[in-house]
Amino acid sequence: MPRGCREVFGDTAAVTADLAGCVLVTPPALWDELLPRLREQSEVSHHAAQLFRLLSAGAVTGPVAARGRIGIPRPLVERRQRK
């Protein structure tokens, strides 16, 4: 992760995959805002429900190493390799 981004993330990052199988890395504070919004929308929208399930199913929060390295969980790597 570029040095300039590390301040936003702090010591942890939320990691998940999108519809295309791309890995998404977000600061935990943003993730904590996004997930409840999607959950609310999923009650009224089938597409929002699908997106909520996709993003939350494989999501993990993990440490950001001193040099900005982030561990990508094996299931997310494997899902990307299948695409």
Secondary structure, DSSP 8 states (H G I E B T S, - for coil): --HHHHHHHTTEEEEEE-TTS-EEEE-HHHHHHHHHHHHHHHTT-HHHHHHHHHHHHT-EEEEB-TTS-B---HHHHHHHHH-
